[in-house]
Amino acid sequence: MHDFTARILAQRVVFGAGALRHLAREIEALGAQRALVLCTPEQRGQAERVASLLGERAAGIFDRAVMHVPMETAREAREVANGSKADCAVAIGGGSTTGLGKAIALDSGLPIIAVPTTYAGSEMTPIYGITEAGLKKTGKDARVLPRSVIYDPELSRSLPVGLSVTSGINAIAHAAEGLYAVDANPIMSLMAEEGIAALGRALPGIRRDAQDIEARSDALYGAWLCGSVLGNVGMALHHKLCHTLGGSFNLPHAEVHTVVLPHALAYNATSAPQAMRRIERALRAPEGTTAAQAVFNLARDNGAPVALKDIGMQAADLDRACDIALQTPYPNPRPLERAAIRALLQNAFEGVRPD
Ligand SMILES: NC(=O)c1ccc[n+]([C@@H]2O[C@H](COP(=O)([O-])OP(=O)(O)OC[C@H]3O[C@@H](n4cnc5c(N)ncnc54)[C@H](O)[C@@H]3O)[C@@H](O)[C@H]2O)c1
């Protein structure tokens, strides 16, 4: 057992099929009266359902959330929030919508209630990101942590199967890196292993039947655990690479995580053997199958992309991606070696199964 210092973030979490019905109660628990509802254009229908559930407590709908929170959108949403006299916001959607809520909270301290409909896990973290002039700036601030989170698996039934699988593996990535984090602790490691196991069970079930509420519940439960790990301990090489590839080369978030994770695990395997054993156990990897291979198989067998070249990456950009990822030092179990990381990117580009 390593020495550790654990500080667990405090939030209310309400979980269960149909849990959205508790929304008014959660608003009252915050001492708030009027909620601005946030969503993407694609989820306007779900936001309207929320607004009608709230009746006169609804201060309006802002439906322009997009990936990576552009500064202009954040400014517009902040103005709408001010003008609507809302004293809280309800963010219904994935990481993009939660991220917009965080951008408002960062500016005004407006309390956020998150209703996650993907498995990205942003609702459990004090990490925010805002993109200005093509550069995504991220930071940590306790004010942006949603005060209350309603996990209702019914709402994730409409998440397309492809995005469900990649979003689930995005969640697994938080837990996997949490297991070898420089500030890992035993509670977060328990949550990480349980979260990976829940998603490992759930994703094939969702692939078979996207409406399967048991599988949807398992996946959202796993997302909660994995998101908590992301919020409470530091991440390493995998998250740095994905941030670089997503931010500088505009690759889709969940897909990038899905493609890169097996290769990042293979890179760290010999430096974090205990973490690898726990991932293998959680994914019920057959004898002789490594953690990296088990994650690769989970993606491939459930129809997810496994190669960067298939999700918009250009071979000519791999050197630059490697340079950007190495620009600032950060903790990682295995020291950052340029040649090995360049080889990792090449393998991820081509989609080879790690050996
Ligand atoms: N700050 C953090 O801690 C943190 C953590 C994870 C992700 N993120 C950020 O979140 C963003 C990615 O989030 P994401 O992967 O959840 O994707 P997303 O929020 O962009 O959602 C992807 C698409 O799926 C749609 N969608 C979501 N749920 C749906 C549902 N149930 N039914 C139908 N459609 C649905 C959305 O409307 C959107 O069109 C990135 O910008 C990433 O950086 C931040």
The ligand as a Gaussian input file, in Angstrom:
#p B3LYP/6-31G(d) Opt

LIG

0 1
 N      -14.265000      18.725000     -18.106000
 C      -14.337000      17.423000     -18.001000
 O      -14.119000      16.863000     -16.941000
 C      -14.712000      16.620000     -19.212000
 C      -14.815000      15.226000     -19.131000
 C      -15.196000      14.514000     -20.272000
 C      -15.472000      15.190000     -21.446000
 N      -15.338000      16.547000     -21.490000
 C      -15.627000      17.303000     -22.736000
 O      -16.917000      16.906000     -23.199000
 C      -16.958000      16.938000     -24.618000
 C      -17.403000      15.588000     -25.163000
 O      -18.559000      15.134000     -24.522000
 P      -19.357000      13.863000     -25.025000
 O      -18.411000      12.846000     -25.510000
 O      -20.323000      13.525000     -23.958000
 O      -20.102000      14.371000     -26.331000
 P      -21.168000      15.543000     -26.590000
 O      -21.676000      16.126000     -25.340000
 O      -20.532000      16.491000     -27.570000
 O      -22.325000      14.738000     -27.306000
 C      -22.139000      14.224000     -28.614000
 C      -23.437000      14.281000     -29.399000
 O      -24.351000      13.322000     -28.874000
 C      -25.589000      13.956000     -28.565000
 N      -26.194000      13.239000     -27.433000
 C      -25.750000      13.198000     -26.168000
 N      -26.545000      12.405000     -25.434000
 C      -27.508000      11.950000     -26.243000
 C      -28.615000      11.087000     -26.066000
 N      -28.875000      10.504000     -24.901000
 N      -29.409000      10.844000     -27.120000
 C      -29.133000      11.395000     -28.338000
 N      -28.095000      12.199000     -28.575000
 C      -27.292000      12.479000     -27.535000
 C      -25.221000      15.391000     -28.257000
 O      -26.325000      16.247000     -28.348000
 C      -24.144000      15.652000     -29.300000
 O      -24.737000      15.952000     -30.524000
 C      -15.552000      17.309000     -25.074000
 O      -15.507000      18.691000     -25.348000
 C      -14.693000      16.968000     -23.874000
 O      -13.505000      17.723000     -23.818000
 C      -14.966000      17.263000     -20.405000

